[in-house]
Amino acid sequence: MSTVAVPAPGEGWRKLDKRTLLVTAAVMSSVAGGAGVPTAIGLAGGMGLGRALAWVLPAALLLIAAGTGADYVRWRRTRYRIGPDRAELHTGLLLVKRRSLGRERIRSVDLTANLLLRILGLVKVRIGTGEHTGGESTLELDPVTRAEGERLRTELLDRTASAGAGHPDGMLAVLDPRWIGYAPLSFVAPLLGGAAAGGVMQVGEWFGVQHEVLVWIADRFRDTSIVVTVVVLVAAALLAGVVGSLGLWVEMWWNYRLEREPGGTLRVRRGLFTSRSVSIEERRLRGVELVEPIGVRLVGAARVDAVATGLTQDDDDKHTDLKTLLPAAPRAVADEVAAHVLRETSSLTSAAVLTPHPLAARGRRLRWAVGAALLPVLVLVILGLLVSEVLLPIAAACAVVLVPIAVALALDAYRSLGHGLSGGYLVARSGTVRRSTVALQRGGVVGWTVKQSYFQRRAGLVTLTATTAAGDGAYHVRDAAVGEGLGFAAEAVPGLLEPFLEK
């Protein structure tokens, strides 16, 4: 057992808000209620309601007391201090931890509050350095008052930055409720629809009524053809997915605001029940990425992501959209926001002149797409010849539907290819199902990777990968002409690639 003492209040040391005990008690009560109610109902059938409650209630109270007691110990043993040079956190009982971060290394101070914390006026504060080293690079204060969280954010991110001409601080974008119409056009809707269908069957299995659910569905379609049945069930799942995607979008993006604060910090605030405040220092910004999933792109919309260093702190952050600066919005709005974020007069993702790629790149995409479309057709044909001839007309129908779609996607993928230079940025665009246009600072490129497969060498093509410490870490220029592509890489970052080129 450690003998390290808890720092006494004073000398700058502060405690977490005591209402954390109330939050923990409420959470544990909900857990106890969720488990206790069905347990009591189940026991009541065999021993009567009175005896069932006599067993369940003490167990529930013990669970609530144990959880709240453990949180009381955590609250008693946790102190934090913001000094002139370091931010420090002391916590733990049996395993005492005392961690500190140099203030010059702090790159983010994010505030999060679920519905219960918001009712109590509390927030969870995460102080990060932007390094991908797990929890060792972050300090988490859970919870403090909202005023204290804002004070910490302002104090720790208060740095002087030079403002760009014509780009004053202030609001860059606010939520337009009409943007919610783009939510069902993302890939989330069908995924949620499938999850809803699977969830119904899983719940049915838990309660032992899965067979009855299937029989009930079969009874509803007893006099309906199999094709109509499948169409109706798929439509119902999609409808559930659409409703789910709308609800998820509202929860994530309601009250969205993007603003530039004095000191050179971009701040994104959003969330209906769980509010989030994400800060990105502009000196960490290496560019922006305009993302256009095909459903959103067909209606003229796009999303803007930041290309910045240190946006993933630990496992808790991997499933949140920390890098998204603007949700799916009209393309003109996305271009305008991208320009404001980079302090440019026009958007590099739309105004930059991109060099088209050779026709050989189009041939490669056509071969890939048609091959992928014909693969399931080939499987159905083989099964039709070996197992049942019923599969042969299905194979023919798949070929008629899938091949034209594949050709259209391949041609669109080729048209999307392009790369170029614009001022201090290199711009690259690719993709069709998810088209991406990235504007990356040329000074942020730390290396180039040049790849050529056997077929690319025969076609005179090359794939260039710009390596950077920001964003995804690597951005590709796919299937460019060899001479033109190498010249582009050499011009984008002079002196980096030339020593490896043959004269």
C-alpha positions in Angstrom: 0.0 0.0 0.0 1.3 3.4 -0.9 2.0 5.9 1.9 1.6 9.0 -0.4 -0.7 11.5 1.4 -3.5 13.3 -0.2 -2.5 16.9 -0.8 -4.4 19.2 1.5 -6.7 21.9 0.1 -4.8 25.1 -0.4 -1.6 25.8 -2.3 -3.7 25.7 -5.4 -5.0 22.2 -4.9 -8.7 21.8 -5.6 -11.3 19.1 -5.2 -13.9 17.7 -7.6 -17.4 18.8 -7.1 -19.1 16.9 -4.3 -22.2 16.4 -6.2 -20.4 13.5 -8.0 -21.9 11.4 -5.1 -25.4 12.4 -6.2 -24.6 11.5 -9.8 -23.2 8.1 -8.8 -26.1 7.3 -6.5 -28.5 8.1 -9.4 -26.6 6.0 -11.8 -26.4 3.1 -9.4 -30.1 3.4 -8.6 -31.0 3.1 -12.3 -28.7 0.1 -12.6 -30.3 -1.5 -9.5 -33.8 -0.7 -10.8 -33.0 -2.1 -14.2 -31.8 -5.4 -12.8 -34.0 -5.6 -9.7 -37.5 -5.1 -11.2 -37.3 -8.0 -13.6 -35.7 -10.1 -10.9 -38.4 -9.3 -8.5 -41.1 -10.1 -11.0 -39.4 -13.4 -11.8 -39.1 -14.4 -8.1 -42.6 -13.3 -7.3 -44.1 -16.1 -9.4 -42.5 -18.7 -7.1 -42.3 -17.2 -3.6 -44.8 -14.3 -3.7 -44.2 -10.6 -4.1 -43.4 -9.9 -0.4 -40.6 -12.4 -0.2 -39.3 -11.4 -3.6 -39.0 -7.8 -2.5 -37.4 -8.9 0.8 -34.6 -10.4 -1.2 -34.3 -7.8 -4.0 -34.5 -4.5 -2.1 -31.6 -5.1 0.3 -29.5 -6.3 -2.6 -30.4 -3.1 -4.5 -29.7 -0.9 -1.5 -26.3 -2.6 -1.0 -25.4 -2.1 -4.6 -26.3 1.6 -4.4 -24.4 2.1 -1.2 -21.3 0.2 -2.4 -21.1 2.3 -5.6 -21.7 5.6 -3.9 -19.1 4.6 -1.2 -16.5 3.8 -3.8 -17.1 7.2 -5.4 -16.9 8.9 -2.1 -13.4 7.4 -1.6 -12.5 8.6 -5.1 -13.7 12.1 -4.4 -11.8 12.2 -1.1 -8.6 11.0 -2.7 -8.7 13.2 -5.8 -7.1 16.6 -6.1 -6.0 18.7 -9.0 -3.9 21.9 -9.4 -3.1 24.2 -12.3 0.3 25.7 -11.6 2.3 28.2 -13.7 4.1 25.4 -15.5 2.1 22.2 -15.0 -1.4 20.8 -14.5 -1.4 18.1 -11.8 -3.8 15.4 -10.8 -3.5 13.3 -7.6 -5.9 10.3 -7.2 -6.1 6.7 -6.0 -6.3 4.9 -2.6 -4.4 1.6 -2.9 -2.7 2.5 -6.1 -1.9 6.2 -5.8 -1.3 8.1 -9.0 0.1 11.6 -9.3 0.3 12.7 -12.9 1.2 16.1 -14.4 1.3 17.6 -17.8 3.5 20.5 -18.8 1.2 23.4 -19.7 3.2 24.1 -22.9 2.3 20.5 -24.0 -1.5 20.9 -23.4 -3.3 21.0 -26.8 -6.9 20.3 -25.9 -9.4 21.0 -23.0 -12.7 19.3 -23.9 -15.9 19.5 -21.9 -18.6 16.9 -21.9 -21.8 16.7 -19.9 -24.6 14.1 -20.1 -28.2 15.0 -19.2 -27.7 14.4 -15.5 -24.6 16.4 -15.3 -26.2 19.3 -17.2 -29.2 19.3 -14.8 -26.7 19.7 -11.9 -24.6 22.3 -13.7 -21.5 20.0 -13.9 -19.1 19.0 -16.7 -16.4 16.4 -17.2 -13.1 18.0 -18.3 -10.5 16.2 -20.3 -7.1 17.9 -20.6 -5.0 16.4 -23.4 -1.6 16.8 -24.9 -2.6 15.5 -28.3 -0.1 12.6 -28.1 -1.3 9.1 -29.0 -0.1 7.6 -25.7 -3.4 6.5 -24.2 -4.5 7.8 -20.8 -1.0 8.9 -19.8 -1.4 12.0 -22.0 -4.7 13.1 -20.5 -6.0 14.3 -17.2 -9.7 13.8 -16.6 -11.6 15.8 -14.0 -15.0 14.1 -13.4 -16.9 16.3 -12.5 -16.4 20.0 -11.8 -18.8 22.9 -12.1 -19.4 24.3 -15.6 -18.0 27.6 -14.6 -14.8 25.8 -13.3 -14.6 23.8 -16.6 -14.8 27.0 -18.7 -12.2 28.7 -16.4 -9.8 25.7 -16.9 -10.4 25.7 -20.7 -9.8 29.4 -21.0 -6.7 29.4 -18.7 -5.0 26.4 -20.3 -5.6 27.4 -23.9 -4.9 31.1 -23.5 -2.1 31.6 -26.0 -1.3 34.4 -28.3 -1.7 33.7 -32.0 -1.4 36.0 -35.0 -4.8 36.6 -36.6 -5.1 36.4 -40.4 -6.1 39.4 -42.3 -9.8 39.4 -43.1 -10.6 36.5 -40.7 -11.5 37.9 -37.4 -12.4 35.8 -34.4 -16.1 34.9 -33.8 -18.7 32.6 -35.1 -17.9 30.6 -38.3 -21.0 28.4 -38.5 -24.2 27.7 -36.7 -26.8 25.0 -37.0 -29.4 25.2 -39.8 -32.2 22.8 -38.8 -32.7 22.0 -42.5 -29.4 20.1 -42.4 -31.2 17.3 -40.5 -32.5 16.2 -43.9 -29.1 14.9 -44.8 -29.1 12.4 -41.9 -31.0 9.6 -43.6 -28.7 9.8 -46.6 -25.7 8.6 -44.7 -24.6 5.0 -44.3 -25.9 5.1 -40.7 -29.5 4.6 -41.7 -29.3 1.1 -43.2 -26.9 0.1 -40.5 -29.3 1.2 -37.8 -32.1 -0.6 -39.7 -30.2 -3.9 -39.7 -29.3 -3.4 -36.0 -33.0 -2.8 -35.2 -34.0 -6.0 -36.9 -31.3 -7.9 -35.1 -32.2 -6.3 -31.9 -35.8 -7.5 -32.1 -34.6 -11.1 -32.6 -32.1 -10.9 -29.8 -34.7 -9.6 -27.3 -37.0 -12.3 -28.4 -34.3 -14.9 -27.7 -33.7 -13.4 -24.2 -37.3 -13.8 -23.3 -37.7 -17.2 -25.0 -40.3 -15.9 -27.6 -38.1 -15.7 -30.7 -40.1 -18.5 -32.3 -43.4 -16.8 -31.5 -42.1 -13.6 -33.1 -41.2 -15.4 -36.3 -44.6 -17.1 -36.4 -46.3 -13.8 -35.8 -44.5 -12.3 -38.7 -45.2 -15.3 -40.9 -48.9 -15.0 -40.1 -49.0 -11.4 -41.2 -47.7 -12.4 -44.7 -49.4 -15.7 -45.1 -51.2 -14.7 -48.3 -48.4 -12.5 -49.6 -45.7 -13.5 -52.2 -42.2 -13.9 -51.0 -41.0 -11.0 -53.1 -43.5 -8.6 -51.6 -42.7 -9.9 -48.1 -39.0 -9.3 -48.5 -39.7 -5.8 -49.9 -42.0 -4.9 -47.0 -39.6 -6.2 -44.3 -36.6 -4.4 -45.9 -38.7 -1.2 -46.1 -39.7 -1.5 -42.5 -36.0 -2.0 -41.5 -35.0 1.0 -43.5 -37.8 3.1 -42.0 -36.5 2.2 -38.5 -33.0 3.1 -39.7 -34.2 6.5 -41.0 -35.9 7.2 -37.7 -32.9 6.1 -35.8 -30.5 8.2 -37.9 -32.6 11.3 -37.4 -32.6 10.8 -33.6 -28.9 10.1 -33.6 -28.2 13.2 -35.7 -30.3 15.4 -33.4 -28.6 14.0 -30.3 -25.1 14.7 -31.8 -25.5 18.0 -33.6 -28.3 19.9 -32.0 -27.1 23.4 -30.9 -24.1 23.1 -33.1 -21.7 26.1 -33.2 -18.3 26.5 -34.7 -16.3 29.6 -33.6 -12.8 30.9 -33.6 -11.8 32.2 -30.1 -9.1 34.7 -29.3 -5.7 33.0 -29.0 -6.2 30.9 -32.2 -8.5 28.1 -31.0 -11.4 26.6 -33.0 -14.2 25.5 -30.8 -17.0 23.1 -31.7 -20.0 22.9 -29.4 -22.9 20.5 -30.0 -25.3 18.0 -28.4 -28.9 17.7 -27.3 -28.8 15.5 -24.2 -25.0 15.1 -23.9 -23.3 18.4 -24.6 -19.8 18.4 -26.0 -17.2 21.1 -26.4 -14.2 20.2 -28.5 -11.2 22.7 -28.9 -8.6 22.5 -31.7 -5.7 24.8 -31.6 -5.1 26.3 -35.1 -1.3 25.7 -34.7 -2.2 22.0 -34.7 -4.2 22.3 -37.9 -2.5 21.0 -41.0 -5.5 21.3 -43.3 -9.1 20.3 -43.9 -10.8 17.4 -45.6 -14.1 17.7 -47.5 -16.0 14.4 -47.2 -18.8 13.6 -49.5 -20.5 10.2 -49.0 -22.4 9.3 -52.1 -25.9 9.8 -50.7 -25.1 13.2 -49.4 -23.1 14.2 -52.5 -26.1 13.4 -54.8 -28.0 16.2 -53.1 -25.1 18.7 -53.2 -23.9 18.5 -49.6 -20.6 17.7 -47.9 -19.0 17.5 -44.4 -15.8 19.2 -43.3 -13.2 17.4 -41.1 -10.1 18.9 -39.5 -6.7 17.5 -40.4 -4.9 18.2 -37.1 -2.4 16.5 -34.9 -3.4 14.7 -31.6 -7.2 14.4 -32.1 -7.3 10.8 -30.6 -6.4 10.8 -26.9 -7.5 7.4 -25.6 -10.0 4.5 -26.1 -12.9 6.6 -24.9 -12.5 9.0 -27.8 -12.2 6.6 -30.7 -15.9 6.5 -31.4 -16.6 10.3 -31.3 -16.4 12.7 -34.1 -13.7 14.9 -32.6 -12.3 15.9 -36.0 -15.6 16.9 -37.6 -15.8 20.7 -37.9 -19.1 20.8 -39.9 -21.8 18.1 -40.3 -23.2 17.4 -43.7 -24.3 20.8 -45.0 -24.9 22.4 -48.5 -21.6 22.3 -50.5 -21.4 26.1 -50.7 -21.6 26.3 -46.9 -18.9 23.5 -46.5 -16.6 25.4 -48.9 -17.1 28.6 -47.1 -16.4 27.0 -43.7 -13.3 25.3 -45.1 -12.0 28.6 -46.3 -12.6 30.4 -43.0 -11.0 27.6 -41.0 -7.8 27.8 -43.1 -7.9 31.7 -43.2 -8.1 31.6 -47.0 -10.2 34.0 -49.2 -11.6 31.0 -51.1 -12.0 27.3 -50.5 -9.0 25.3 -51.6 -11.2 22.2 -51.8 -13.3 23.7 -54.6 -11.2 26.5 -56.2 -7.9 24.6 -56.7 -7.2 23.5 -60.2 -6.7 19.8 -60.2 -4.7 17.8 -62.7 -6.8 14.9 -64.2 -5.3 11.4 -64.2 -4.5 9.3 -67.3 -7.1 7.2 -69.1 -5.3 4.1 -67.8 -6.6 4.9 -64.4 -10.1 4.7 -65.8 -9.5 1.3 -67.2 -8.2 0.0 -63.9 -11.4 1.2 -62.1 -13.6 -0.3 -64.8 -11.9 -3.7 -64.5 -12.1 -3.6 -60.6 -15.7 -2.6 -60.6 -17.0 -5.0 -63.3 -15.0 -7.8 -61.7 -16.5 -7.2 -58.3 -20.0 -7.1 -59.8 -19.5 -10.3 -61.7 -18.1 -12.3 -58.8 -21.5 -12.9 -57.1 -23.0 -13.6 -60.5 -20.4 -16.2 -61.2 -21.1 -17.9 -57.8 -24.8 -18.0 -58.5 -24.2 -19.4 -62.0 -22.0 -22.2 -60.6 -24.5 -23.0 -57.8 -27.3 -22.9 -60.4 -25.5 -25.5 -62.6 -24.6 -27.7 -59.7 -27.5 -27.3 -57.3 -30.7 -25.7 -58.7 -31.5 -24.1 -62.0 -33.7 -21.6 -60.1 -30.5 -19.7 -59.3 -29.7 -19.1 -63.0 -32.4 -16.4 -63.7 -31.4 -14.8 -60.4 -27.8 -14.6 -61.6 -29.0 -13.0 -64.8 -31.0 -10.4 -62.9 -28.0 -9.6 -60.7 -25.8 -9.1 -63.8 -28.4 -6.8 -65.4 -28.6 -4.7 -62.2 -25.0 -4.8 -60.8 -22.9 -4.4 -63.9 -24.4 -1.0 -65.0 -24.1 0.3 -61.4 -20.5 -0.9 -61.2 -19.6 0.9 -64.5 -21.3 4.1 -63.3 -19.3 4.0 -60.0 -16.1 3.3 -61.9 -16.5 6.2 -64.2 -17.4 8.5 -61.3 -14.4 7.3 -59.4 -12.2 8.2 -62.4 -13.8 11.6 -62.8 -13.1 12.3 -59.1 -9.4 11.7 -59.3 -7.2 14.8 -59.2 -4.3 16.5 -57.5 -2.7 20.0 -57.6 -1.0 22.7 -55.6 -2.6 25.9 -54.3 -0.5 28.3 -52.4 0.9 26.5 -49.3 -1.3 23.5 -49.7 -1.4 20.3 -51.8 -4.9 19.2 -52.8 -5.9 15.6 -53.6 -9.2 14.1 -54.4 -10.4 10.5 -54.9 -13.3 8.1 -54.2 -16.8 7.6 -55.3 -18.9 5.9 -52.6 -17.0 8.2 -50.1 -15.3 11.0 -52.1 -12.7 12.9 -50.2 -10.9 16.1 -51.1 -8.0 17.0 -48.8 -6.1 20.3 -48.6 -2.9 19.5 -46.7 -0.2 22.0 -45.7 2.9 21.3 -47.8 4.9 22.1 -44.7 3.1 19.4 -42.8 4.3 16.6 -45.2 7.1 14.7 -43.5 7.6 12.0 -46.2 6.5 10.5 -49.5 5.8 6.9 -50.3 5.9 5.9 -53.9 4.2 2.6 -54.9 3.8 0.8 -58.2 2.2 -2.6 -58.7 3.0 -4.8 -61.6 -0.1 -3.6 -63.5 0.6 0.1 -62.6 4.1 -0.2 -64.1 2.6 -1.6 -67.3 0.1 1.2 -67.4 2.7 3.9 -66.5 0.9 4.9 -63.3 2.0 5.4 -59.7 0.4 6.0 -56.3 1.9 8.6 -54.1 1.3 8.8 -50.4 2.0 12.0 -48.4 2.9 11.1 -44.8 2.0 13.6 -42.1 1.7 13.6 -38.3 -1.9 14.9 -38.6 -5.3 13.4 -39.4 -5.2 9.9 -40.8 -1.4 10.1 -41.1 -1.3 9.4 -44.8 -3.1 10.9 -47.8 -3.0 9.3 -51.3 -2.7 10.5 -54.9 -3.8 7.4 -56.7 -2.9 6.3 -60.2 -1.2 9.5 -61.4 1.0 9.5 -64.4 4.6 8.5 -63.4 6.4 11.6 -64.6 3.7 14.1 -63.7 3.1 12.5 -60.2 6.8 12.5 -59.2 7.1 16.1 -60.4 4.1 17.0 -58.3 5.6 15.4 -55.2 8.9 17.1 -55.8 7.4 20.5 -56.3 5.0 20.1 -53.3 7.8 19.6 -50.8 11.1 20.6 -52.4 14.2 18.6 -51.4 12.2 15.6 -49.9 11.9 13.3 -52.9 14.6 14.5 -55.3 17.5 12.6 -53.7 15.7 9.3 -54.5 14.8 10.2 -58.1 16.8 8.8 -61.0 18.0 11.6 -63.3 
